[in-house]
């Protein structure tokens, strides 16, 4: 491996929104730095099944209501 081509990989502490902490290894900052998260799986709706799932369920019906059978009309056999 060439010298000076890879960033320093060291231990840091991650603090979740509820105050819990865990140690991990990262190239972020320097040895012993602390990252305090603003958004994490404990608070973000994407991980909690918030409004995203409600909107997702109605996408097909919203499309059909708006465009009907656009492009999928019945075949004309009278030609």
Residue pairs with C-beta under 8 A, 6 or more apart in sequence:
7 27
8 27
8 30
8 31
9 25
9 26
9 27
10 25
10 26
10 27
10 30
10 31
10 32
11 23
11 24
11 25
11 31
11 32
12 23
12 24
12 25
12 26
12 28
12 29
12 31
12 32
12 33
12 34
12 35
13 21
13 22
13 23
13 32
13 33
13 34
13 35
14 21
14 22
14 23
14 24
14 34
14 35
14 37
15 21
15 34
15 35
15 36
15 37
16 22
16 37
16 40
16 42
17 37
17 38
17 39
17 40
17 42
17 43
18 42
28 35
29 35
41 47
41 48
45 51
45 52
46 52
